[in-house]
């Protein structure tokens, strides 16, 4: 078995695609409309689906907002420099909600950004 993707429901597909591709630098891997079901699926990631897990952005036509709930945590991305990543993300219009710095009770440098729907994305510095 291997992890294929994580699905997020989004309220505005174009806005979310802009965030994940332009702000976080992912690639739109594929996109498909399902008119009979009134939804669109878009897959984004840093490598082809055959090489690693990706994100599936699901847009249910006409649904502009979702309750995120209290069980969901975040997506995590490895970055070489979390401080620089925050600067770059902010420059590209992204929202940094926790500046880069050591995590509580540890030394790993992390930061958090938020996508347009309020989903958190953790940046973990690996050097």
Backbone as a printed PyTorch tensor [residue, N CA C, xyz], in Angstrom:
tensor([[[  0.8350,  -1.1770,   0.0000],
         [  0.0000,   0.0000,   0.0000],
         [  0.8780,   1.2380,   0.0000]],

        [[  0.3140,   2.3240,  -0.5350],
         [  0.9770,   3.6200,  -0.4730],
         [ -0.0700,   4.7160,  -0.4100]],

        [[  0.2970,   5.8300,   0.1910],
         [ -0.5980,   6.9740,   0.2810],
         [ -0.7410,   7.5920,  -1.1080]],

        [[ -1.9850,   7.8450,  -1.5330],
         [ -2.2330,   8.4380,  -2.8510],
         [ -2.4990,   9.9350,  -2.7750]],

        [[ -3.5000,  10.3170,  -1.9720],
         [ -3.8270,  11.7430,  -1.8850],
         [ -4.6170,  12.0420,  -0.6180]],

        [[ -4.6990,  13.3200,  -0.3250],
         [ -5.5620,  13.8300,   0.7340],
         [ -6.5600,  14.7570,   0.0560]],

        [[ -7.8300,  14.6230,   0.3940],
         [ -8.8720,  15.4270,  -0.2370],
         [ -9.2930,  16.5640,   0.6790]],

        [[ -9.3740,  17.7590,   0.0960],
         [ -9.8970,  18.9380,   0.7790],
         [-11.0580,  19.4910,  -0.0300]],

        [[-12.1550,  19.8090,   0.6390],
         [-13.2770,  20.4710,  -0.0340],
         [-13.0050,  21.9680,  -0.0260]],

        [[-13.1520,  22.5940,  -1.1720],
         [-12.8550,  24.0220,  -1.2970],
         [-14.0800,  24.7800,  -1.7940]],

        [[-14.1870,  26.0340,  -1.3700],
         [-15.3440,  26.8500,  -1.7270],
         [-15.1970,  27.6350,  -3.0190]],

        [[-13.9670,  27.7940,  -3.4960],
         [-13.7080,  28.5100,  -4.7450],
         [-12.4790,  27.8550,  -5.3600]],

        [[-12.6920,  27.0380,  -6.3610],
         [-11.6100,  26.2270,  -6.9180],
         [-10.4970,  27.0850,  -7.5030]],

        [[-10.8450,  28.1210,  -8.2350],
         [ -9.8060,  28.9460,  -8.8630],
         [ -8.9360,  29.6210,  -7.8100]],

        [[ -9.5450,  30.1170,  -6.7600],
         [ -8.8100,  30.7640,  -5.6710],
         [ -7.8820,  29.7460,  -4.9910]],

        [[ -8.3680,  28.5390,  -4.7680],
         [ -7.5500,  27.5020,  -4.1480],
         [ -6.4220,  27.0480,  -5.0710]],

        [[ -6.7210,  26.8870,  -6.3450],
         [ -5.6680,  26.5140,  -7.2960],
         [ -4.5830,  27.5810,  -7.3400]],

        [[ -4.9860,  28.8400,  -7.3000],
         [ -4.0170,  29.9330,  -7.2900],
         [ -3.1230,  29.8280,  -6.0550]],

        [[ -3.7130,  29.5710,  -4.8860],
         [ -2.9320,  29.4480,  -3.6600],
         [ -1.9420,  28.2870,  -3.7510]],

        [[ -2.4190,  27.1110,  -4.0960],
         [ -1.5510,  25.9360,  -4.0760],
         [ -0.5040,  25.9580,  -5.1920]],

        [[ -0.8160,  26.5720,  -6.3360],
         [  0.1670,  26.6090,  -7.4230],
         [  1.0310,  27.8650,  -7.3690]],

        [[  0.4330,  29.0270,  -7.2040],
         [  1.2020,  30.2750,  -7.2440],
         [  1.8890,  30.6080,  -5.9180]],

        [[  1.2170,  30.3440,  -4.8000],
         [  1.7770,  30.6900,  -3.4900],
         [  2.6730,  29.5750,  -2.9550]],

        [[  2.2100,  28.3200,  -3.0290],
         [  3.0040,  27.2090,  -2.5040],
         [  3.8410,  26.4920,  -3.5610]],

        [[  3.6630,  26.8330,  -4.8320],
         [  4.5230,  26.2870,  -5.8810],
         [  4.2160,  24.8800,  -6.3530]],

        [[  3.0130,  24.3750,  -6.0570],
         [  2.6330,  23.0530,  -6.5550],
         [  2.2580,  23.1590,  -8.0340]],

        [[  2.1080,  22.0220,  -8.6630],
         [  1.7060,  21.9410, -10.0590],
         [  0.3000,  21.3640, -10.1350]],

        [[ -0.5300,  21.9180, -11.0120],
         [ -1.8300,  21.3140, -11.2870],
         [ -1.5590,  20.0710, -12.1300]],

        [[ -1.8450,  18.9130, -11.5810],
         [ -1.5390,  17.6470, -12.2400],
         [ -2.6640,  17.1790, -13.1500]],

        [[ -3.8950,  17.3800, -12.7090],
         [ -5.0510,  17.0470, -13.5440],
         [ -6.2820,  17.6840, -12.9390]],

        [[ -7.2730,  17.8740, -13.8010],
         [ -8.5300,  18.5020, -13.3920],
         [ -9.6450,  17.8860, -14.2220]],

        [[-10.7640,  17.5720, -13.5580],
         [-11.8790,  16.9290, -14.2570],
         [-13.2000,  17.4450, -13.7010]],

        [[-14.0750,  17.8890, -14.5940],
         [-15.4400,  18.2680, -14.2190],
         [-16.3270,  17.0330, -14.2960]],

        [[-17.2690,  16.9310, -13.3540],
         [-18.2500,  15.8530, -13.3340],
         [-19.6350,  16.4950, -13.3290]],

        [[-20.1380,  16.8860, -14.5150],
         [-21.4050,  17.6150, -14.6020],
         [-22.5890,  16.8730, -13.9880]],

        [[-22.6470,  15.5520, -14.1430],
         [-23.7730,  14.8060, -13.5720],
         [-23.7740,  14.8620, -12.0480]],

        [[-22.5960,  14.9070, -11.4440],
         [-22.4860,  14.9840,  -9.9940],
         [-22.3490,  16.4020,  -9.4710]],

        [[-22.1810,  17.3470, -10.4010],
         [-22.0280,  18.7720, -10.0690],
         [-20.8340,  19.0130,  -9.1510]],

        [[-19.6770,  18.4660,  -9.5530],
         [-18.4460,  18.7350,  -8.8170],
         [-17.2560,  18.6760,  -9.7650]],

        [[-16.1520,  19.2580,  -9.3120],
         [-14.8950,  19.2540, -10.0460],
         [-13.8020,  18.7680,  -9.1130]],

        [[-12.9140,  17.9300,  -9.6320],
         [-11.7450,  17.4740,  -8.8860],
         [-10.4960,  18.0370,  -9.5480]],

        [[ -9.6000,  18.5780,  -8.7350],
         [ -8.3090,  19.0590,  -9.2260],
         [ -7.2310,  18.4760,  -8.3170]],

        [[ -6.2110,  17.9060,  -8.9220],
         [ -5.1200,  17.2990,  -8.1680],
         [ -3.8760,  18.1610,  -8.3260]],

        [[ -3.2590,  18.5180,  -7.1930],
         [ -2.0580,  19.3450,  -7.1900],
         [ -0.9790,  18.6520,  -6.3640]],

        [[  0.2710,  18.9280,  -6.7150],
         [  1.3600,  18.3440,  -5.9520],
         [  2.7030,  18.8150,  -6.4530]],

        [[  3.7500,  18.2930,  -5.8310],
         [  5.1230,  18.6470,  -6.1910],
         [  5.7610,  17.6340,  -7.1260]],

        [[  5.1240,  16.4930,  -7.3140],
         [  5.6320,  15.4630,  -8.2100],
         [  4.4430,  14.7230,  -8.8030]],

        [[  4.6670,  13.9560,  -9.8560],
         [  3.5610,  13.1960, -10.4320],
         [  2.9170,  12.2720,  -9.3970]],

        [[  1.6530,  11.9960,  -9.5770],
         [  0.9230,  11.1230,  -8.6540],
         [  1.5760,   9.7510,  -8.5240]],

        [[  2.2320,   9.2890,  -9.5740],
         [  2.8840,   7.9810,  -9.5320],
         [  4.1110,   7.9770,  -8.6120]],

        [[  4.5870,   9.1720,  -8.2430],
         [  5.8170,   9.2650,  -7.4440],
         [  5.5810,   9.6690,  -5.9940]],

        [[  4.3960,  10.1640,  -5.6580],
         [  4.1610,  10.5770,  -4.2800],
         [  2.7450,  11.0460,  -4.0610]],

        [[  2.4110,  11.2490,  -2.7980],
         [  1.0670,  11.7020,  -2.4330],
         [  0.8290,  13.1340,  -2.8950]],

        [[ -0.4160,  13.4430,  -3.2300],
         [ -0.8100,  14.7570,  -3.7250],
         [ -2.0640,  15.2130,  -2.9780]],

        [[ -2.5230,  16.4160,  -3.2910],
         [ -3.7780,  16.9260,  -2.7440],
         [ -4.8620,  16.8780,  -3.7990]],

        [[ -6.0210,  16.4130,  -3.4130],
         [ -7.2030,  16.4510,  -4.2640],
         [ -8.0750,  17.5880,  -3.7470]],

        [[ -8.2870,  18.6060,  -4.5700],
         [ -9.1670,  19.7130,  -4.2340],
         [-10.5240,  19.4230,  -4.8570]],

        [[-11.5370,  19.2980,  -4.0250],
         [-12.8800,  18.9780,  -4.4870],
         [-13.7520,  20.2070,  -4.3750]],

        [[-14.3040,  20.6240,  -5.5080],
         [-15.2270,  21.7500,  -5.5150],
         [-16.6140,  21.2280,  -5.8660]],

        [[-17.5290,  21.2820,  -4.9120],
         [-18.9280,  20.9310,  -5.1500],
         [-19.6150,  22.2000,  -5.6250]],

        [[-20.1010,  22.1750,  -6.8520],
         [-20.6250,  23.3710,  -7.4870],
         [-21.6890,  24.0280,  -6.6160]],

        [[-21.5140,  25.3170,  -6.3880],
         [-22.4850,  26.0960,  -5.6280],
         [-22.2590,  26.1050,  -4.1230]],

        [[-21.3060,  25.3280,  -3.6230],
         [-21.0080,  25.3300,  -2.1850],
         [-19.7850,  26.2170,  -1.9750]],

        [[-19.9820,  27.3370,  -1.2900],
         [-18.9150,  28.3210,  -1.1550],
         [-18.1480,  28.2450,   0.1580]],

        [[-18.6330,  27.4630,   1.1290],
         [-17.9600,  27.4220,   2.4230],
         [-18.2750,  26.1180,   3.1430]],

        [[-17.3080,  25.6550,   3.9300],
         [-17.4740,  24.4430,   4.7180],
         [-17.0880,  24.7170,   6.1660]],

        [[-17.6840,  23.9530,   7.0770],
         [-17.2460,  23.9450,   8.4690],
         [-16.0170,  23.0420,   8.5120]],

        [[-14.9010,  23.5460,   9.0060],
         [-13.6880,  22.7450,   9.0120],
         [-13.6810,  21.6940,  10.1120]],

        [[-14.4350,  21.9060,  11.1630],
         [-14.4980,  20.9210,  12.2340],
         [-13.3030,  20.9980,  13.1630]],

        [[-13.3400,  20.2170,  14.2140],
         [-12.2620,  20.2440,  15.1930],
         [-11.3450,  19.0280,  15.0920]],

        [[-11.6470,  18.0780,  14.2470],
         [-10.8110,  16.8820,  14.1310],
         [ -9.6510,  17.0940,  13.1480]],

        [[ -9.8620,  17.9120,  12.1490],
         [ -8.8300,  18.1440,  11.1370],
         [ -7.6820,  18.9420,  11.7360]],

        [[ -6.4540,  18.5820,  11.3920],
         [ -5.2790,  19.3000,  11.8810],
         [ -4.6610,  20.1700,  10.8130]],

        [[ -3.7820,  19.5970,   9.9980],
         [ -3.0840,  20.3850,   8.9920],
         [ -2.3850,  19.4680,   7.9910]],

        [[ -1.9160,  20.0860,   6.9230],
         [ -1.0430,  19.4540,   5.9380],
         [  0.3640,  19.9080,   6.3020]],

        [[  1.3710,  19.0840,   6.1390],
         [  2.7440,  19.4740,   6.4410],
         [  3.6110,  19.4020,   5.1840]],

        [[  4.4240,  20.4360,   5.0060],
         [  5.3640,  20.4950,   3.8940],
         [  6.7750,  20.6620,   4.4340]],

        [[  7.7140,  19.9420,   3.8690],
         [  9.1200,  20.1260,   4.2240],
         [  9.6790,  21.2890,   3.4210]],

        [[ 10.4120,  22.1660,   4.0930],
         [ 11.0670,  23.2970,   3.4370],
         [ 12.5120,  23.3830,   3.9240]],

        [[ 13.4360,  23.8700,   3.0830],
         [ 14.8200,  23.9890,   3.5260],
         [ 15.0190,  25.1230,   4.5400]],

        [[ 14.2010,  26.1830,   4.4470],
         [ 14.3420,  27.3450,   5.3220],
         [ 12.9460,  27.9170,   5.5870]],

        [[ 12.4150,  27.6670,   6.7750],
         [ 11.0520,  28.0990,   7.0950],
         [ 10.9310,  29.6240,   7.1410]],

        [[ 11.9760,  30.3070,   7.5780],
         [ 11.9490,  31.7720,   7.6320],
         [ 11.8080,  32.3450,   6.2200]],

        [[ 12.6200,  31.8370,   5.3140],
         [ 12.5780,  32.2850,   3.9160],
         [ 11.2460,  31.9020,   3.2640]],

        [[ 10.7640,  30.6950,   3.5600],
         [  9.4970,  30.2390,   2.9870],
         [  8.3700,  31.1780,   3.4050]],

        [[  8.3530,  31.6150,   4.6630],
         [  7.3220,  32.5660,   5.1170],
         [  7.4130,  33.8730,   4.3510]],

        [[  8.6310,  34.3710,   4.1650],
         [  8.8180,  35.6090,   3.3930],
         [  8.2940,  35.4440,   1.9760]],

        [[  8.6750,  34.3400,   1.3370],
         [  8.2570,  34.0910,  -0.0490],
         [  6.7370,  33.9490,  -0.1480]],

        [[  6.1450,  33.2110,   0.7660],
         [  4.6930,  32.9950,   0.7420],
         [  3.9570,  34.3130,   0.9500]],

        [[  4.4240,  35.1240,   1.8900],
         [  3.8060,  36.4300,   2.1430],
         [  3.9240,  37.3270,   0.9080]],

        [[  5.0890,  37.3080,   0.2530],
         [  5.3170,  38.1050,  -0.9530],
         [  4.3500,  37.7040,  -2.0660]],

        [[  4.0120,  36.4170,  -2.1310],
         [  3.1050,  35.9210,  -3.1750],
         [  1.6380,  36.0100,  -2.7500]],

        [[  1.3710,  36.6900,  -1.6310],
         [ -0.0080,  36.9140,  -1.2080],
         [ -0.5570,  35.9230,  -0.2220]],

        [[  0.2660,  35.0160,   0.2840],
         [ -0.1900,  34.0370,   1.2560],
         [ -0.2770,  34.6190,   2.6550]],

        [[ -1.0170,  33.9340,   3.5200],
         [ -1.2500,  34.3860,   4.8910],
         [ -0.4580,  33.5060,   5.8620]],

        [[  0.5330,  34.0960,   6.5200],
         [  1.3160,  33.3940,   7.5360],
         [  0.5850,  33.5860,   8.8610]],

        [[  0.2070,  32.4830,   9.5120],
         [ -0.5390,  32.5800,  10.7710],
         [  0.3060,  32.2050,  11.9860]],

        [[  1.4840,  31.6560,  11.7560],
         [  2.4520,  31.3980,  12.8320],
         [  3.8180,  31.5580,  12.2010]],

        [[  4.5330,  32.5960,  12.6250],
         [  5.8480,  32.8750,  12.0610],
         [  6.8090,  31.7270,  12.3350]],

        [[  7.8290,  31.6300,  11.5070],
         [  8.8340,  30.5890,  11.6660],
         [  9.5800,  30.7540,  12.9810]],

        [[  9.8150,  29.6360,  13.6260],
         [ 10.5640,  29.6120,  14.8710],
         [ 10.5050,  28.2230,  15.4590]],

        [[ 11.2850,  27.9880,  16.5120],
         [ 11.2910,  26.6630,  17.1370],
         [  9.9140,  26.2920,  17.6790]],

        [[  9.5630,  25.0350,  17.5350],
         [  8.2900,  24.5640,  18.0760],
         [  8.3610,  24.5510,  19.6010]],

        [[  7.1920,  24.6470,  20.2220],
         [  7.1230,  24.5700,  21.6830],
         [  7.6890,  23.2330,  22.1360]],

        [[  8.4700,  23.2570,  23.1740],
         [  9.0070,  22.0440,  23.7770],
         [  9.9330,  21.2800,  22.8450]],

        [[ 10.5420,  21.9670,  21.8730],
         [ 11.4530,  21.3020,  20.9570],
         [ 12.3200,  22.3050,  20.2310]],

        [[ 13.0750,  21.8070,  19.2750],
         [ 13.9810,  22.6790,  18.5330],
         [ 13.6750,  22.7470,  17.0440]],

        [[ 12.7850,  21.9030,  16.5480],
         [ 12.4500,  21.9160,  15.1250],
         [ 11.8140,  23.2520,  14.7760]],

        [[ 12.3100,  23.8770,  13.7000],
         [ 11.7640,  25.1560,  13.2520],
         [ 10.5540,  24.8850,  12.3730]],

        [[  9.4240,  25.4850,  12.7520],
         [  8.1630,  25.3230,  12.0170],
         [  7.5120,  26.6770,  11.8040]],

        [[  6.5340,  26.7030,  10.9180],
         [  5.6770,  27.8630,  10.6930],
         [  4.3500,  27.3210,  10.1860]],

        [[  3.3230,  28.1600,  10.2120],
         [  2.0320,  27.7810,   9.6550],
         [  1.5230,  28.8680,   8.7370]],

        [[  0.9610,  28.4490,   7.6130],
         [  0.2500,  29.3420,   6.7100],
         [ -1.1750,  28.8200,   6.5790]],

        [[ -2.0430,  29.6410,   6.0350],
         [ -3.4580,  29.2770,   5.9210],
         [ -3.8900,  29.4370,   4.4810]],

        [[ -4.6140,  28.4430,   3.9620],
         [ -5.1110,  28.5460,   2.5940],
         [ -6.3970,  29.3780,   2.5790]],

        [[ -6.9470,  29.6780,   1.4100],
         [ -8.1260,  30.5460,   1.3320],
         [ -9.3690,  30.0170,   2.0510]],

        [[ -9.4360,  28.7060,   2.2840],
         [-10.5800,  28.1290,   2.9800],
         [-10.3430,  27.9760,   4.4780]],

        [[ -9.1720,  28.3720,   4.9500],
         [ -8.8630,  28.2750,   6.3660],
         [ -8.1040,  27.0340,   6.7740]],

        [[ -7.7690,  26.1620,   5.8100],
         [ -6.9690,  24.9840,   6.1300],
         [ -5.5470,  25.4210,   6.4770]],

        [[ -4.9730,  24.8100,   7.4980],
         [ -3.6120,  25.1340,   7.9130],
         [ -2.6080,  24.2540,   7.1670]],

        [[ -1.4820,  24.8740,   6.8240],
         [ -0.3720,  24.1780,   6.1900],
         [  0.8620,  24.4560,   7.0390]],

        [[  1.4470,  23.3980,   7.5930],
         [  2.6490,  23.5390,   8.4040],
         [  3.8800,  23.4620,   7.5170]],

        [[  4.8230,  24.3320,   7.7650],
         [  6.1140,  24.3130,   7.0980],
         [  7.1200,  23.7940,   8.1130]],

        [[  7.8060,  22.7140,   7.7950],
         [  8.7870,  22.1170,   8.7050],
         [ 10.1600,  22.2550,   8.0660]],

        [[ 11.0440,  22.9560,   8.7650],
         [ 12.3820,  23.1830,   8.2380],
         [ 13.2330,  21.9370,   8.3990]],

        [[ 13.7790,  21.4870,   7.3030],
         [ 14.7170,  20.3600,   7.3100],
         [ 16.0000,  20.8610,   6.6640]],

        [[ 17.0660,  20.7390,   7.3340],
         [ 18.2820,  21.3160,   6.7770],
         [ 19.4080,  20.4030,   6.7340]]])
